[in-house]
Amino acid sequence: MSKDINKSMKDNKAKSEKGKVNKNVITLYVVLGVCALIVLTAIVAGINLYSKTYVASVGGTKISVAEFKFFLHQEKQNMLKIAENPDPETFWDTTITGGEKAIDIAKKKALENAWEFKVELLKAKEQKITLDKSDLDYVNAVLNAFVLSYNNDKSLANAACEQLYGIKLDEFKEIYKEILLRNKLLNKEMDSTTASEDEIEEYYNKMPDAFTDTAYRNNGEEAVWVKHILVSTEDKETGEELTGDKLEEAKKKAEELLQRAKSGENFASLAKEYSDDEGSAMYGGDYVFGKGYMVLEFEDMAFSLEPGQIDMVQTAYGYHIIKLEEKIAKGEPVSLRCAKEYWEFGTNGVKVAKYMEKMEEWKKDPKYKVVKNEKVYNSIE
């Protein structure tokens, strides 16, 4: 597992390395709802009941009721968060943007997300992209771990899945398969896409909102951009905390790196060579984050520094050498320098933006037209 200082990892030390797409990019697409269930077909006694179980069709495939409810659940959660958690009992009947009710806006966005995902799955099929045995084994491992986290009680895990995702556990398993298939398409598209510094600047000027949030910053909250080196205090072989001479050696190493960084050595180069934080080391130790995402000692140190300052703090993960690059005011995008240097905004960000432009072109193709099953669509709240 990456020695990521994200505090949620204190409770989960299993990190997936599945696929080449960076974890944060994958996390951003999953949060936006870019995933779906395999179409459910019910034929009983020779009578096709499918018209009652799908919400729309796309290129000959169907968006099932279960799929749509999954996307709708995710969109509802996003809207409630943006609205700062209003009363969910009354919010959905509230008239908001353009005179539409909140529920109608959520349904439109959910259908759009489902449509885009179906297009991606069709593109994957056209390109003969498939899942192999290792992919399916991975899906089973993820689901087994989920059930295990609820004392291996499948009924509890199923209830939790419905609360978290709006669907049952077996349905979520099918979603996960589709996620991996879709990610294989994304890997292929990203590998064939380039992004220059000039293009990063062009996209920065054209779409500043795309350079605001990260995996650790939401809704444009106050944030910091730091570079970071971790000297771990965990034994790499046993996983146990270092003690005695080994702990002193780790502290000495951290203090030496701190002095080298303060003396003017290139911080990113030091992070790439020496940092034990696998999640950021390859990118020069970069993080952009708001409050509440990192362990408290790390957060407090980062927010207390001034741009250019370097200091060290100890947490349960080890010794952290932190350099504050920039403070980012609430509601503001990151600077152009950050956009160019920080991997999540830079090359990857532009590649994702290009991919989304390609998606808009795909959606214009008549063969990917979305056709609603109005009766079923209107019946879902």
RABEL-V702330 format. One record per backbone hydrogen bond with DSSP energy under -0.5 kcal/mol. NH is the residue of the N-H (numbers start at 1). CO is the residue of the C=O. E is the energy in kcal/mol with one decimal. If there is no record, write none. Layout:
BEGIN
NH & CO & E
NH & CO & E
END
This chain:
BEGIN
3 & 276 & -0.5
4 & 2 & -1.1
7 & 293 & -1.8
9 & 6 & -2.1
10 & 7 & -1.7
11 & 8 & -1.2
15 & 13 & -0.6
26 & 22 & -2.6
27 & 23 & -3.5
28 & 24 & -3.0
29 & 25 & -1.9
30 & 26 & -2.4
31 & 27 & -2.6
32 & 28 & -1.4
33 & 30 & -1.4
34 & 29 & -2.8
35 & 33 & -2.2
41 & 39 & -0.5
43 & 41 & -0.6
44 & 42 & -0.5
44 & 47 & -1.8
45 & 43 & -0.5
47 & 44 & -2.5
48 & 46 & -0.5
49 & 42 & -2.3
49 & 47 & -0.6
52 & 49 & -1.8
53 & 50 & -2.1
54 & 50 & -0.5
55 & 63 & -3.6
56 & 63 & -1.1
57 & 371 & -2.2
58 & 61 & -2.9
59 & 369 & -0.9
61 & 58 & -2.2
63 & 56 & -3.4
64 & 62 & -0.8
65 & 53 & -2.5
68 & 64 & -2.7
69 & 65 & -2.6
70 & 66 & -1.7
71 & 67 & -2.2
72 & 68 & -2.9
73 & 69 & -2.5
74 & 70 & -2.0
75 & 71 & -2.3
76 & 72 & -2.6
77 & 73 & -2.1
78 & 74 & -2.1
79 & 75 & -2.5
80 & 76 & -2.5
81 & 77 & -1.9
82 & 78 & -2.3
83 & 79 & -2.3
84 & 81 & -1.4
85 & 80 & -3.1
88 & 86 & -0.6
90 & 87 & -1.2
91 & 87 & -2.5
92 & 88 & -0.6
93 & 90 & -1.1
94 & 91 & -1.8
96 & 94 & -0.6
96 & 100 & -3.3
99 & 96 & -2.0
100 & 97 & -1.9
102 & 94 & -2.1
103 & 92 & -1.8
105 & 101 & -1.8
106 & 102 & -2.4
107 & 103 & -2.2
108 & 104 & -2.0
109 & 105 & -2.2
110 & 106 & -2.4
111 & 107 & -2.4
112 & 108 & -2.1
113 & 109 & -2.5
114 & 110 & -2.3
115 & 111 & -2.5
116 & 112 & -2.5
117 & 113 & -2.1
118 & 114 & -2.3
119 & 115 & -2.2
120 & 116 & -2.1
121 & 117 & -2.3
122 & 118 & -2.3
123 & 119 & -2.4
124 & 120 & -2.4
125 & 121 & -2.1
126 & 122 & -2.4
127 & 123 & -1.8
128 & 125 & -1.6
129 & 124 & -2.9
136 & 132 & -1.9
137 & 133 & -2.7
138 & 134 & -1.9
139 & 135 & -2.1
140 & 136 & -2.2
141 & 137 & -2.2
142 & 138 & -2.4
143 & 139 & -2.4
144 & 140 & -2.6
145 & 141 & -2.2
146 & 142 & -1.9
147 & 143 & -2.3
148 & 144 & -2.6
149 & 145 & -1.8
150 & 147 & -1.6
151 & 148 & -1.2
152 & 147 & -1.3
153 & 147 & -0.6
153 & 150 & -1.9
154 & 152 & -0.8
157 & 153 & -2.5
158 & 154 & -2.7
159 & 155 & -2.0
160 & 156 & -2.4
161 & 157 & -2.4
162 & 158 & -2.1
163 & 159 & -1.9
164 & 160 & -2.6
165 & 161 & -3.1
166 & 161 & -0.6
166 & 162 & -1.5
167 & 161 & -0.7
172 & 168 & -2.4
173 & 169 & -1.9
174 & 170 & -1.3
175 & 171 & -1.8
176 & 172 & -2.5
177 & 173 & -1.5
178 & 174 & -1.9
179 & 175 & -2.4
180 & 176 & -2.0
181 & 177 & -2.0
182 & 178 & -2.8
183 & 179 & -2.6
184 & 180 & -1.7
185 & 181 & -1.5
186 & 182 & -2.2
187 & 183 & -2.9
188 & 184 & -2.0
189 & 185 & -2.5
190 & 186 & -3.1
191 & 187 & -2.5
192 & 188 & -1.2
193 & 190 & -1.4
200 & 196 & -2.2
201 & 197 & -2.4
202 & 198 & -2.2
203 & 199 & -2.7
204 & 200 & -2.4
205 & 201 & -2.3
206 & 202 & -1.8
207 & 203 & -3.1
210 & 207 & -1.5
211 & 208 & -1.9
212 & 209 & -1.1
213 & 209 & -0.6
214 & 217 & -1.7
216 & 288 & -0.5
217 & 214 & -1.2
221 & 218 & -1.3
223 & 328 & -2.5
224 & 289 & -2.1
225 & 326 & -2.9
226 & 224 & -0.5
226 & 287 & -2.7
227 & 323 & -2.5
228 & 285 & -0.7
229 & 321 & -2.3
231 & 229 & -0.5
231 & 319 & -3.0
232 & 230 & -0.7
233 & 317 & -1.6
235 & 240 & -3.7
239 & 235 & -2.6
242 & 233 & -3.0
246 & 243 & -1.1
247 & 243 & -0.9
248 & 244 & -1.9
249 & 245 & -2.4
250 & 246 & -2.0
251 & 247 & -2.2
252 & 248 & -2.6
253 & 249 & -2.4
254 & 250 & -2.3
255 & 251 & -2.5
256 & 252 & -2.2
257 & 253 & -2.3
258 & 254 & -2.4
259 & 255 & -2.0
260 & 256 & -2.2
261 & 257 & -2.6
262 & 258 & -2.5
263 & 259 & -1.8
264 & 261 & -1.2
265 & 260 & -2.0
270 & 266 & -2.0
271 & 267 & -2.5
272 & 268 & -2.4
273 & 269 & -1.8
274 & 270 & -2.9
275 & 271 & -1.7
276 & 230 & -3.0
278 & 276 & -1.4
280 & 277 & -1.5
281 & 277 & -2.7
282 & 278 & -0.5
283 & 280 & -1.5
284 & 281 & -2.1
285 & 280 & -2.7
286 & 280 & -0.5
287 & 226 & -2.1
289 & 224 & -2.0
290 & 216 & -3.0
291 & 222 & -0.5
293 & 290 & -0.8
295 & 5 & -1.3
299 & 295 & -2.4
300 & 296 & -3.1
301 & 297 & -1.9
302 & 298 & -2.5
303 & 299 & -2.5
304 & 300 & -1.1
305 & 301 & -1.1
305 & 302 & -0.5
308 & 324 & -3.5
309 & 306 & -2.6
311 & 322 & -2.1
313 & 320 & -2.0
315 & 318 & -2.7
318 & 315 & -0.8
319 & 231 & -2.6
320 & 313 & -3.3
321 & 229 & -2.8
321 & 319 & -0.5
322 & 311 & -3.1
322 & 320 & -0.6
323 & 227 & -2.8
324 & 309 & -2.1
325 & 225 & -2.7
325 & 323 & -0.6
326 & 225 & -1.7
328 & 223 & -3.2
329 & 327 & -0.5
331 & 220 & -4.3
332 & 329 & -2.0
334 & 211 & -2.7
339 & 335 & -2.4
340 & 336 & -2.0
341 & 337 & -2.2
342 & 338 & -3.3
343 & 341 & -0.5
345 & 342 & -1.5
346 & 342 & -3.1
348 & 343 & -0.9
349 & 343 & -0.7
350 & 346 & -2.5
351 & 347 & -2.2
352 & 348 & -2.5
353 & 349 & -2.3
354 & 350 & -2.6
355 & 351 & -2.2
356 & 352 & -2.4
357 & 353 & -1.8
358 & 354 & -2.1
359 & 355 & -2.2
360 & 356 & -1.9
361 & 357 & -1.4
362 & 358 & -2.4
363 & 359 & -2.4
364 & 360 & -0.7
364 & 361 & -0.7
365 & 361 & -0.5
365 & 362 & -1.6
368 & 365 & -2.4
369 & 366 & -1.6
371 & 57 & -2.4
373 & 55 & -3.4
374 & 372 & -1.1
376 & 373 & -0.5
377 & 373 & -2.8
378 & 374 & -2.9
379 & 375 & -0.9
380 & 376 & -0.6
380 & 377 & -1.1
END
